[in-house]
Amino acid sequence: MHSLNRMTEVSGKSGFGSGQGRAQKLSGYRNLAILFALTIFTLACTGTGNAAGGSADRPNPVLHSVKLVSGSTSVLAEVAQNEEQRTRGLMFRKSLADGKGMLFVFETDQRPAFWMKNTQIPLSLAYIASDGTITQILDLVPFSTEARPSERLVRYALEVPQGWFAKAGLKAGDHFAIPSLD
């Protein structure tokens, strides 16, 4: 807005009755049009205001689910496979039923860290190696921005309602059969 007011002040001093003044005025309008177009382009690229692409302050849509099995215990987990899905995770969700969760899939083995920004559901998190072995289980505090890193290289992370692993009798060293995620 400041640049628009400034252009008006400049144009008022230049005497737009002349041909040169009209050219300056057209140049100013052209510059405003370019600025407007660049603003719209930038908003479209960042997804701001784009309802179809989703907004960073809304929950993930319900994602494709798989059944993870460990012995006689199973959990139905939505699969977060790309960066956007993993970043948003369970943020802004209001609830998560027992026996359900979200499986975060990484392209390579790594040491991820999770936090609970914008997540109001108390969760437990299991870091899982590429062979399906649970390496670590952590309880997470709603809305906490404290990063909770994995102690080892893992390929997956599984979030479930807080306490679910203990109720199911699962601990570090137990194994999940990970189905094909393609």
Rosetta silent file (secondary structure, phi, psi, omega in degrees, C-alpha in Angstrom):
SEQUENCE: MHSLNRMTEVSGKSGFGSGQGRAQKLSGYRNLAILFALTIFTLACTGTGNAAGGSADRPNPVLHSVKLVSGSTSVLAEVAQNEEQRTRGLMFRKSLADGKGMLFVFETDQRPAFWMKNTQIPLSLAYIASDGTITQILDLVPFSTEARPSERLVRYALEVPQGWFAKAGLKAGDHFAIPSLD
SCORE:     score description
SCORE:     0.000 S_00000001
   1 L     0.000  -37.789 -179.343    0.000    0.000    0.000 S_00000001
   2 H   -60.281  -40.605 -179.026    2.814    2.375    0.770 S_00000001
   3 H   -67.146  -34.004  177.853    4.181    2.037   -2.782 S_00000001
   4 H   -64.434  -45.992  178.244    0.737    2.817   -4.263 S_00000001
   5 H   -62.098  -39.162 -179.762    0.474    6.053   -2.250 S_00000001
   6 H   -65.355  -41.404  179.144    3.991    6.988   -3.237 S_00000001
   7 H   -63.840  -37.618  178.089    3.253    6.466   -6.944 S_00000001
   8 H   -63.214  -42.876  178.955    0.195    8.714   -6.648 S_00000001
   9 H   -63.206  -43.794  179.783    2.294   11.437   -5.090 S_00000001
  10 H   -63.742  -45.287 -177.634    4.931   11.174   -7.839 S_00000001
  11 H   -65.367  -32.940  179.496    2.326   11.156  -10.605 S_00000001
  12 H   -65.486  -27.539 -178.353    0.617   14.233   -9.150 S_00000001
  13 H   -87.352  -15.439 -171.756    3.853   16.234   -9.462 S_00000001
  14 L   -92.058   -4.216  177.523    4.679   15.221  -13.016 S_00000001
  15 L    65.931   78.915 -174.182    1.788   16.927  -14.860 S_00000001
  16 L   -73.492    9.824  176.244    0.046   14.100  -16.686 S_00000001
  17 L   -72.769  -25.000 -177.433   -1.342   16.460  -19.326 S_00000001
  18 L   -85.339  164.704  176.663    1.755   15.911  -21.470 S_00000001
  19 H   -61.630  -37.825  179.426    2.577   12.809  -23.543 S_00000001
  20 H   -65.397  -38.493  178.863    5.485   12.108  -21.217 S_00000001
  21 H   -64.737  -41.695  178.154    3.146   12.263  -18.214 S_00000001
  22 H   -63.758  -38.925  179.272    0.725    9.795  -19.806 S_00000001
  23 H   -63.988  -40.834  178.068    3.629    7.407  -20.492 S_00000001
  24 H   -65.268  -40.144 -179.945    4.743    7.676  -16.864 S_00000001
  25 H   -64.497  -44.079  178.274    1.197    7.047  -15.680 S_00000001
  26 H   -63.988  -39.206  177.890    0.869    3.962  -17.925 S_00000001
  27 H   -62.759  -40.679  177.993    4.264    2.742  -16.739 S_00000001
  28 H   -63.362  -43.727  178.098    3.098    3.116  -13.121 S_00000001
  29 H   -64.972  -39.417  178.981   -0.096    1.153  -13.813 S_00000001
  30 H   -62.768  -42.556  178.376    1.912   -1.518  -15.623 S_00000001
  31 H   -62.967  -39.858  176.580    4.239   -1.769  -12.610 S_00000001
  32 H   -63.277  -42.239  179.769    1.230   -2.116  -10.291 S_00000001
  33 H   -62.852  -41.659  178.761   -0.216   -4.837  -12.527 S_00000001
  34 H   -64.334  -44.778  178.713    3.117   -6.696  -12.501 S_00000001
  35 H   -60.319  -43.493  178.199    3.353   -6.372   -8.713 S_00000001
  36 H   -61.586  -46.402 -179.325   -0.208   -7.669   -8.341 S_00000001
  37 H   -62.696  -41.273  178.224    0.484  -10.623  -10.660 S_00000001
  38 H   -64.481  -38.009  177.770    3.679  -11.499   -8.768 S_00000001
  39 H   -62.922  -47.234  179.026    1.798  -11.386   -5.459 S_00000001
  40 H   -61.130  -44.346  179.193   -0.900  -13.744   -6.781 S_00000001
  41 H   -60.231  -44.924  179.917    1.774  -16.068   -8.214 S_00000001
  42 H   -62.072  -43.956  178.304    3.649  -16.147   -4.901 S_00000001
  43 H   -62.165  -40.187  179.894    0.463  -16.944   -2.960 S_00000001
  44 H   -65.806  -40.028 -178.672   -0.387  -19.736   -5.403 S_00000001
  45 H   -68.442  -34.972 -178.792    3.097  -21.262   -5.132 S_00000001
  46 H   -86.120   -8.030  178.757    3.072  -21.271   -1.332 S_00000001
  47 L    84.201    0.012 -179.396   -0.443  -22.675   -1.169 S_00000001
  48 L   -66.008  127.259  179.132   -1.743  -19.714    0.841 S_00000001
  49 L    77.868    8.718 -177.564   -5.432  -19.347    0.227 S_00000001
  50 L  -101.480   97.723 -176.573   -5.526  -22.528   -1.847 S_00000001
  51 L   -65.145  -35.360 -177.798   -8.353  -24.642   -0.486 S_00000001
  52 L   -66.455  -39.278 -178.106   -7.743  -27.489   -2.941 S_00000001
  53 L   -81.707   -9.693 -178.676   -4.080  -27.883   -1.932 S_00000001
  54 L    87.381  160.581 -179.647   -4.873  -27.638    1.737 S_00000001
  55 L  -120.285  149.863 -178.002   -3.626  -25.195    4.264 S_00000001
  56 L   -66.883  -12.743 -179.791   -0.865  -25.683    6.792 S_00000001
  57 L  -103.717   21.781  176.974   -3.323  -24.864    9.592 S_00000001
  58 L  -125.434  156.236  179.237   -5.726  -27.695    8.791 S_00000001
  59 L   -67.188  157.871  169.657   -5.430  -31.436    9.472 S_00000001
  60 L   -56.347  147.451  167.634   -4.196  -33.861    6.862 S_00000001
  61 L   -65.532  164.316  177.246   -7.065  -35.388    4.941 S_00000001
  62 L   -62.042  126.016 -176.124   -7.628  -39.017    5.943 S_00000001
  63 L   -95.273  164.412  174.842   -4.700  -40.865    4.358 S_00000001
  64 L   -53.732  136.939 -177.426   -4.451  -44.384    2.917 S_00000001
  65 E  -112.626  150.989  173.108   -4.328  -46.906    5.792 S_00000001
  66 E  -131.161  156.456  177.272   -2.478  -50.175    6.323 S_00000001
  67 E   -96.928  120.496  175.935   -2.791  -52.823    9.021 S_00000001
  68 E  -100.467  133.886 -176.130    0.374  -53.277   11.079 S_00000001
  69 E  -124.253  134.665  172.728    0.616  -56.557   13.006 S_00000001
  70 E  -133.808  105.344 -176.205    2.826  -57.547   15.927 S_00000001
  71 L    62.104 -123.265  179.585    1.975  -61.003   17.246 S_00000001
  72 L   -96.024    6.888 -178.026   -1.741  -60.970   18.061 S_00000001
  73 E  -103.879  139.734  176.228   -1.865  -57.145   18.179 S_00000001
  74 E  -138.243  157.225  177.094   -2.738  -54.941   15.233 S_00000001
  75 E  -139.348  137.801  175.964   -3.146  -51.257   14.532 S_00000001
  76 E   -94.015  113.990 -172.730   -4.765  -49.575   11.542 S_00000001
  77 E  -118.804  129.981  169.709   -2.397  -46.781   10.567 S_00000001
  78 E   -68.561  146.916 -175.151   -2.765  -43.972    8.065 S_00000001
  79 E  -108.524  116.155  175.988    0.403  -43.722    5.989 S_00000001
  80 E   -98.836  102.377 -172.596    2.242  -40.393    5.758 S_00000001
  81 L  -104.652  -25.926 -178.443    4.679  -40.981    2.902 S_00000001
  82 L  -107.240  170.133 -174.397    5.580  -37.562    1.492 S_00000001
  83 H   -58.094  -43.810 -178.954    7.135  -34.523    3.134 S_00000001
  84 H   -63.198  -44.526  179.507    3.879  -32.554    3.386 S_00000001
  85 H   -65.187  -41.890  179.777    1.998  -35.460    4.985 S_00000001
  86 H   -67.061  -40.066 -178.751    4.833  -36.195    7.413 S_00000001
  87 H   -63.927  -41.733 -178.109    5.214  -32.533    8.381 S_00000001
  88 H   -80.065  -36.676  176.956    1.510  -32.131    9.150 S_00000001
  89 L    47.089 -125.806 -179.226    1.045  -35.596   10.690 S_00000001
  90 L   -99.730   15.865  177.079   -1.764  -35.554   13.252 S_00000001
  91 L   -55.890  144.377  174.338   -1.707  -31.779   13.759 S_00000001
  92 L    67.493    2.071  175.388   -5.106  -30.157   14.235 S_00000001
  93 L   -76.060  148.799 -178.597   -6.885  -33.513   14.667 S_00000001
  94 L   -92.363  -26.198 -177.107   -9.398  -33.613   17.514 S_00000001
  95 L  -157.259  165.136  175.113   -9.183  -37.328   18.334 S_00000001
  96 L  -149.473  117.887 -175.502   -7.562  -40.648   17.520 S_00000001
  97 L   -72.267  150.945  173.210   -9.330  -43.903   18.370 S_00000001
  98 L   -57.270  141.835 -179.798   -7.595  -46.806   20.146 S_00000001
  99 L    85.086    2.467  177.494   -6.240  -49.246   17.590 S_00000001
 100 E  -123.894  159.071 -179.669   -5.583  -46.454   15.075 S_00000001
 101 E  -168.399 -167.915  175.860   -2.496  -44.423   14.351 S_00000001
 102 E  -134.054  126.631  177.942   -0.277  -42.791   11.772 S_00000001
 103 E   -99.699  121.467  178.114    2.779  -44.444   10.236 S_00000001
 104 E   -96.419  123.832 -176.237    5.459  -42.034    9.041 S_00000001
 105 E  -111.236  126.623  178.992    7.534  -43.528    6.237 S_00000001
 106 E  -106.567  147.965 -176.718   10.991  -42.144    5.408 S_00000001
 107 E   -65.854  -32.500 -179.028   12.783  -42.727    2.097 S_00000001
 108 E  -136.233  164.173  174.230   15.994  -43.782    3.842 S_00000001
 109 E   -64.816  135.876 -178.673   17.074  -44.819    7.327 S_00000001
 110 E  -157.484  177.190  177.485   17.553  -41.688    9.431 S_00000001
 111 L  -112.907   80.634 -179.272   17.310  -40.245   12.935 S_00000001
 112 L   -73.109  164.195  173.901   14.108  -38.174   12.843 S_00000001
 113 E  -130.452  136.800 -179.783   12.843  -36.002   15.676 S_00000001
 114 E  -115.386  150.356  173.476    9.163  -35.443   16.420 S_00000001
 115 L  -137.955  177.695 -172.660    7.385  -32.669   18.286 S_00000001
 116 L  -118.150   23.091  178.900    3.747  -31.901   19.083 S_00000001
 117 L   -53.287  132.482  178.632    3.280  -28.398   17.718 S_00000001
 118 L    59.676   22.880  179.577   -0.434  -27.878   16.918 S_00000001
 119 L  -120.388  114.700 -175.469   -1.230  -31.413   18.141 S_00000001
 120 L   -95.594   -9.885 -178.133   -3.736  -31.650   20.976 S_00000001
 121 L   -85.326  125.778  173.799   -4.039  -35.449   21.164 S_00000001
 122 L   -64.354  127.101 -174.755   -1.733  -37.104   23.745 S_00000001
 123 E  -126.398  155.119  165.489    0.329  -39.563   21.704 S_00000001
 124 E  -111.982  145.764 -175.718    2.867  -42.333   22.097 S_00000001
 125 E  -126.065  129.670  172.787    5.507  -42.672   19.393 S_00000001
 126 E  -112.080  126.902  169.628    7.434  -45.762   18.369 S_00000001
 127 E   -87.032  134.761 -172.128   10.535  -45.433   16.254 S_00000001
 128 E  -129.677  129.846  178.983   10.781  -48.513   14.036 S_00000001
 129 L   -71.481  168.005 -177.467   13.790  -49.867   12.099 S_00000001
 130 L   -61.476  -23.390  178.012   13.552  -50.872    8.442 S_00000001
 131 L   -87.735    2.915  178.465   13.095  -54.541    9.484 S_00000001
 132 L    93.885    0.445 -178.938   10.037  -53.616   11.612 S_00000001
 133 E   -77.983  129.077  175.408   11.786  -53.756   15.007 S_00000001
 134 E   -71.503  121.603 -178.834   10.602  -51.177   17.542 S_00000001
 135 E   -97.324  -23.885 -173.530   13.752  -49.361   18.670 S_00000001
 136 E  -165.281  144.086  174.412   12.223  -46.844   21.071 S_00000001
 137 E  -128.152  131.008 -179.053    8.840  -45.781   22.486 S_00000001
 138 E  -128.798  145.918  168.476    8.188  -42.250   23.769 S_00000001
 139 E   -94.977  136.720 -176.884    5.163  -40.481   25.247 S_00000001
 140 E  -111.954  145.152 -177.521    4.615  -37.048   23.729 S_00000001
 141 L   -96.504  126.718  179.560    3.092  -33.985   25.401 S_00000001
 142 L   -51.829  138.906  176.480    0.323  -32.139   23.524 S_00000001
 143 L    67.061    2.533 -178.934    1.400  -28.805   21.975 S_00000001
 144 L   -72.004  139.094  175.239    5.051  -29.292   23.042 S_00000001
 145 L  -102.626   11.839  175.570    7.700  -27.942   20.665 S_00000001
 146 L   -72.972  122.683  178.210   10.417  -30.025   22.332 S_00000001
 147 L   -72.508  133.453  179.661   12.038  -32.197   19.646 S_00000001
 148 E  -117.256   90.662 -173.735   12.124  -35.885   20.615 S_00000001
 149 E   -77.694  157.436  172.664   14.787  -37.516   18.409 S_00000001
 150 L   -75.995  142.520  178.017   15.312  -41.165   17.630 S_00000001
 151 L   -79.009  -20.318 -176.452   18.334  -42.734   19.329 S_00000001
 152 L  -132.333  170.079  173.188   19.017  -44.941   16.274 S_00000001
 153 L   -69.299  132.819  179.318   18.579  -44.952   12.528 S_00000001
 154 E  -137.157  162.480  176.190   14.968  -45.834   11.679 S_00000001
 155 E  -107.868  -21.811 -174.796   12.791  -46.065    8.577 S_00000001
 156 E  -136.060  159.733  168.649    9.405  -45.568   10.274 S_00000001
 157 E  -138.579  138.655 -178.658    7.689  -43.828   13.156 S_00000001
 158 E  -123.299  119.979  174.538    4.262  -44.845   14.461 S_00000001
 159 E  -102.756  134.642  179.228    2.045  -42.482   16.467 S_00000001
 160 E  -139.587  168.907  175.534   -0.879  -43.925   18.438 S_00000001
 161 E   -55.714  142.010 -176.211   -3.032  -42.727   21.352 S_00000001
 162 L   -56.640  132.078  179.215   -0.879  -42.275   24.440 S_00000001
 163 L    91.595   -9.257 -176.180   -0.485  -45.495   26.411 S_00000001
 164 H   -61.237  -42.730 -179.566   -1.600  -47.770   23.548 S_00000001
 165 H   -60.102  -44.895  179.705    1.764  -49.572   23.266 S_00000001
 166 H   -63.033  -44.338  178.961    1.771  -50.352   27.006 S_00000001
 167 H   -62.644  -35.007 -179.307   -1.864  -51.564   26.897 S_00000001
 168 H   -81.702   -7.756 -179.815   -1.029  -53.750   23.895 S_00000001
 169 L    77.757   21.405 -179.397    2.038  -55.122   25.703 S_00000001
 170 L   -95.698  142.914 -179.319    4.461  -53.819   23.052 S_00000001
 171 L  -146.410  172.535  175.961    7.961  -52.628   23.916 S_00000001
 172 L   -55.828  136.607 -177.598   11.325  -51.884   22.331 S_00000001
 173 L   101.810  -22.867  175.775   12.623  -55.030   20.640 S_00000001
 174 L   -72.400  165.985 -170.795    9.177  -56.197   19.513 S_00000001
 175 E  -128.079  134.348  170.916    8.545  -56.441   15.787 S_00000001
 176 L  -102.904  139.204  169.575    5.828  -55.156   13.423 S_00000001
 177 E   -81.570  117.666 -179.758    5.220  -56.806   10.054 S_00000001
 178 L   -95.947  116.110  179.882    5.293  -53.821    7.682 S_00000001
 179 L   -72.759  170.158  175.217    3.138  -54.502    4.597 S_00000001
 180 L   -60.551  134.033 -176.163    3.972  -53.210    1.138 S_00000001
 181 L  -106.778    9.908 -179.853    3.343  -49.471    1.123 S_00000001
 182 L   -76.961    0.000    0.000    3.225  -48.969   -2.658 S_00000001
